[in-house]
Amino acid sequence: MLQPWFAEAKLGIFLHWGIYAVQGVGESWSFFNGNISYEDYMAQLDGFTADRYDPDAWADLFKRTGAGYAVLTTKHHDGVALWDTALSDLNVAQKSPAGRDLIGPYCDALRKHGLKVGLYFSHLDWSHPDYRSVFRAGATPPPPEKRNPFNAPAGEEDPEAWTRFLQFHRGQLKELCERYRPDLLWFDGDWERTEDQWNMAELRDQLHAWAPGVMLNSRMGKHGDYKTPEQAVPILRPDGVWEFCMTMNDAWGYRPSDTHYKTLRQIVYYFVQCISMGGNLLLDAGPKPDGTLPEEQVALLEGLGAWNRQHAEAIFPTGAGLPPGHTGHATTCSKDRKTLYVFIFDPPAGPIPFKGLRSPVESVDVLHSGEKLAWDMVGGAPWAKIPGVLWVDAPKGPAPEPAQVLRIRFTEPLTLFREETGAIEAN
């Protein structure tokens, strides 16, 4: 169920927080792939303290970045819940020094700061014995010696166990929905069973009954509301509503060994690419076991927020900009389509060209400084409604890092020429 707030948000903060932060290992996959034993992985419960967890500080930081929502992992593939679920003792309230529900305070803090509440939930659960009871329908089961003990039955399939797992799966989701009233549920881990095995159509109806108005991401088979490409920014605009999720370094959770952080310039670039194509950026952070965010991540979020505040007009009340072929720069367009915003990452060597803009230009300036820029429309056949090339002078004043924004105002809503050209038979 799409909600208007989602398209307006532009930016969300993703939080992968779990016991994997204690040793800084990969979330869930580290034991599934044999990089660490299951026993050693679960022993991290003893070090998960959350003793400096301040969700109000989180929410305040996220608000300053310009984010409209955040998404927190309530349970990853390892099955460890961050709330005091009544359906399993594998939760940080019962099994870790944290000793309490961590989801409720997060939800309260987001709402206090005017942010929408997103909850991540893994469909699959590699710790639950009933999960590894059936194979993916239609797949050829591997021989017993090649089966992964966390996702495949050791012997024959047990459909009754799978039914019990679905009851557990629905039960935990009902807890999350009724207790926390999320605005968005961000699912993951649907690939090991088919849509029919998960009974996604029924699940969608249940979720809407438990949390009216909740949005669902695409990892629901064909029953989600929007697409979620990750890590590789789309080249072409995805159809429909979409969100690009991306890490600040290479890891989804806290990994102190991973120092391969993106620069602020790169993060702003990815953000601009998303909004120019009508999508959102869901930017991931990985809290430490004590609940604090790494300094490198805080600095990047603060930098992104400062740049967003300086250029807010070009970001939050806008829609997708020009399609490919009109300019070499990312753009957004005002809702009335009378203003085009152009994102410039490198100082241009000369005038900047724009092709196929049919609407007359009223003015051009630099958003952050107000510097007026000259322009010239060259060529074309306006009597045949074929525009020439608009050339806009390059700004002369100092540019803010990591990018500046030009503002082109039109006397009427922007229309585009997107046809083939040929001989002009009337002059």
C-alpha positions, 0 to 999 in steps of 0.5 A: 500500500503506497503512501505519499510520504514515501516518495516525498522522503528521498532519504532513509537511514538503514540500520543493521544492528545485531550480535554480529557487531560484537566480533565485527563479523558478517551478519548471519552469513558468517556462520552460514558460509562457515567463516565462524562456527554457529556456536562462536557466532551465538556466543556474541550474545554475551557481549551485546550490551547496548549500554550506550544505546540512545535512540533519541540521539540516533533520531536527532542525527537522522533528522539532521541528515534530511532523512524522512524515515529509518529502517532497523533490523528487528531480526536478521537471518540468524534469528536473534530478535531485538525485541522481547518476543514471546515466541522464542527465547532467542532474543536480546532481552532474554539472552544478552546483557542488553536485557530489554526490548530495543525496538520500542525505544527506537520507534518512540524516538523516530516518531518524536522527531517526525520520522517514519518507522521502518522495521526490517524482518528476515523471512528466513530464520537459520536458527529455527529448527522448523525452518530447515524442514522443506526444500524450495518447491521445484528445486532438485535437493542436493545430496545429504552430504552437500546440504547446508544444515541451516536451511535444508532438511537433513533427511526427508521433508517435513511439511508439518514442521514447515506449517509450524514455522509459518505460524511462528513467522506470522506470530512474530510479525503480528507482534511487531505490527500490533506492538510498534505500528510500523509505517514500513516493513522491510523484508529480506530472505524470501529466496529460499522458498517460493512465493507459494510456500511463503503464502505471500498473498495471505501474508500481505492481507494479514499485515494490512490487518495488523498494521493498517496503511503499512508499506511493504518492500519488494521482497514479498514476491509480487506482493510488495509495494516498491523495488529495492535494488542494492549496492549498484545504483541503477543505470536506467530508472526502474519502473514504478516506485523504488529505493536504492539501499547502500552501505557507507563502506562495504559491510552492512553491519559494524565491521571495524576491519572494513575501512573502505568508506565512501567519501562524502562526494560519492555518497552525495553523488549516489543520493543525487542519482537516486532522486534524479530518477525518482527514487529514494536512497536508503543509506546503511549504518552499522551501530556498535554492540554498545549502541553507538554509531562509528565516528566515520559514519556519523561524520558522513551523515553530518556532512550529507545533512549539511549539504542537504540543508544548503540545497533542500529546495532542489531535493525534498519538494522535487520529482525526477528530472530530465531523462537520459539524453538531455544533459550530462548532469543529474537533475530534479524538477519542481512539482509544477515543472517550472524549475529545473535543478542541475547538480554539478560535481566538477567545475565546468570548463565552459558553458553547459549545454542542455538539449530538447528543452521546449519551454522558454527560460526565465532565469538561471542562477546558482542555488546556494549563492544566488549568482545570476548566470547568462544563457543562450538558446542556439539553433533549433527551429522554434516555428516547428517546435524543435528547440535548439541547445540551451547553453548556460554560462558556468558559475564564477563564484566558489562552489560548495563541496561536494557539488553545487546546484544550478536553478533554471526557471521557465516561464511555463511548465517544462516540456521536452522534445524527444522525437527524431529530427529530419528535414525542416520543410518550412521556414 
